[in-house]
Amino acid sequence: MDVVGHSFGATCALEAARLTTNIRRLVLYEPPMPFGRQFWPTAFGDRMQASLDAGMPEEALVLFLREFLSIPAADLVAARASPNWPTQIAAAQTIPRELQGLDAYTVDRESLRALRIPTLLLLGGDTLPALKTEISHLQGLLRSCRVAVMAGQGHAAVRTAPDVLAREIIQFFTADKAP
């Protein structure tokens, strides 16, 4: 099977690839990886959790997108106008668990070096510097991978440029040779 993961889902997909032989190819779009970065800073976490505890999940989600992911204002407006915005609000309470999980996660570098699954690491050209660094670290660990940079995109190309994202994924899955 071929697997595509974005953000926290990409980190989960990478872990799944370590644990099974059923994955044929893997696409990871900006997986946050704990290579020395703290994902749940106390001050930010307290503010986000306070919004969730007060029954204001939309405020918590906007805080996460704006301050943690540095989503540009225009992209935030577009996100709020999208049909899946209510679903994102409903899932906002999962964000703290994901970020705290990343802080507790230990990267098994040796098992990543042992992976032989053809992997495409996708990166937005305008994404957060920390994600660029994490992709670079992953590229150094994974033996059968290549990086594709989507010019002009950030962490939200799933929403802002789905055609660009789809083109990269389709090209990788239909290529004759692995990276």
C-alpha positions in Angstrom: 0.0 0.0 0.0 1.1 3.6 -0.6 0.7 6.0 2.3 0.5 9.8 2.5 0.6 11.8 5.7 0.6 15.5 6.5 1.9 17.1 9.6 1.3 15.0 12.7 -0.2 12.4 10.4 3.1 12.2 8.5 4.9 11.5 11.7 2.4 8.8 12.5 2.9 7.4 8.9 6.6 7.3 9.4 6.2 5.3 12.6 3.8 2.9 10.9 6.4 2.4 8.2 8.9 1.3 10.9 6.5 -1.2 12.3 5.1 -3.0 9.2 6.3 -4.4 5.9 3.0 -3.6 4.2 3.9 0.0 3.1 5.3 0.1 -0.5 5.8 3.9 -0.8 5.5 6.8 1.6 4.8 10.5 1.1 5.5 12.7 4.2 4.4 16.3 4.0 6.2 18.3 6.7 6.2 15.8 9.5 7.1 17.6 12.8 10.0 15.6 14.3 11.4 16.2 17.7 15.0 16.8 16.7 15.6 19.1 19.7 12.5 21.3 19.3 9.9 21.7 22.0 6.4 21.4 20.6 4.4 22.3 23.7 6.0 25.4 25.1 4.5 26.1 28.5 3.2 29.6 27.9 1.6 28.7 24.6 0.2 25.5 26.0 -1.3 27.3 28.9 -3.1 29.8 26.7 -4.3 27.2 24.3 -5.6 24.9 27.1 -7.3 27.9 28.8 -9.3 28.5 25.6 -10.2 24.8 25.3 -11.2 24.6 29.0 -13.4 27.7 28.6 -15.3 26.0 25.8 -13.7 28.2 23.1 -12.2 25.6 20.7 -12.3 28.0 17.7 -10.2 30.5 19.6 -7.8 27.7 20.5 -7.6 26.6 16.9 -7.0 30.1 15.6 -4.3 30.6 18.3 -2.6 27.4 17.1 -2.7 28.3 13.4 -1.7 31.9 13.8 0.9 31.7 16.5 2.2 28.2 16.4 2.1 27.4 12.7 2.5 31.1 11.6 -0.3 30.7 9.1 -0.5 34.0 7.1 -3.6 36.1 7.7 -5.0 35.4 4.2 -4.6 31.7 4.7 -6.4 31.9 8.0 -9.3 33.7 6.4 -9.4 31.0 3.7 -9.3 28.3 6.4 -12.3 29.8 8.2 -14.3 30.0 5.0 -13.6 26.4 4.1 -16.4 23.8 4.5 -14.3 21.7 6.9 -13.7 24.6 9.3 -16.4 23.2 11.8 -14.7 19.8 11.7 -11.3 21.5 12.5 -12.9 23.3 15.4 -14.4 20.1 16.7 -11.0 18.4 16.6 -9.1 21.3 18.3 -8.9 19.4 21.6 -6.6 16.9 19.9 -3.9 19.5 19.2 -2.5 19.6 22.8 -2.3 15.7 22.9 -0.5 15.7 19.5 2.0 18.4 20.5 2.6 16.8 23.9 3.0 13.4 22.2 5.7 14.9 20.0 7.5 16.2 23.0 7.5 12.7 24.5 8.4 11.0 21.3 11.9 9.7 20.8 13.1 9.3 17.3 14.7 5.9 16.7 17.4 7.0 14.3 18.8 3.5 13.7 15.4 2.1 12.7 14.8 5.1 10.3 18.3 4.4 8.7 17.2 0.8 8.2 14.0 1.7 6.3 14.1 0.9 2.6 10.7 2.3 1.7 10.8 4.8 -1.2 9.9 8.1 0.5 9.0 11.5 -0.8 9.6 14.3 1.8 7.4 17.3 0.8 8.2 20.7 2.0 6.6 24.1 1.4 9.1 26.7 0.2 7.6 29.3 2.5 7.2 27.0 5.5 8.5 27.4 9.0 12.3 27.2 9.4 12.0 24.5 12.0 10.2 22.2 9.6 12.8 22.8 6.9 15.5 21.7 9.4 13.5 18.7 10.4 13.1 17.6 6.8 16.8 18.0 6.3 17.5 15.8 9.3 15.1 13.2 8.0 16.7 13.3 4.6 20.0 12.4 6.3 18.4 9.4 8.0 16.2 7.9 5.3 18.2 6.0 2.7 15.6 5.9 -0.1 14.1 9.3 -0.1 14.0 12.6 -2.0 12.8 16.0 -1.1 10.4 18.0 -3.2 9.9 21.7 -2.4 6.6 23.3 -3.3 7.5 26.9 -4.2 5.3 29.5 -2.6 3.7 27.1 -0.2 3.7 26.7 3.6 2.4 24.0 5.9 -1.2 24.3 4.5 -0.8 23.5 0.8 -3.4 20.8 1.5 -5.9 23.7 1.6 -4.1 26.5 -0.3 -2.7 24.6 -3.3 -4.2 21.1 -3.4 -3.4 20.9 -7.2 0.4 21.5 -6.5 0.3 18.9 -3.7 -1.6 16.3 -5.8 0.8 16.8 -8.7 3.8 16.0 -6.5 2.1 12.9 -5.0 0.9 11.6 -8.3 4.3 12.1 -9.9 6.0 10.2 -7.1 3.5 7.3 -7.1 3.7 6.9 -10.9 7.4 7.3 -11.3 9.3 4.2 -12.6 12.1 4.4 -10.1 12.3 5.0 -6.4 14.4 7.9 -5.2 
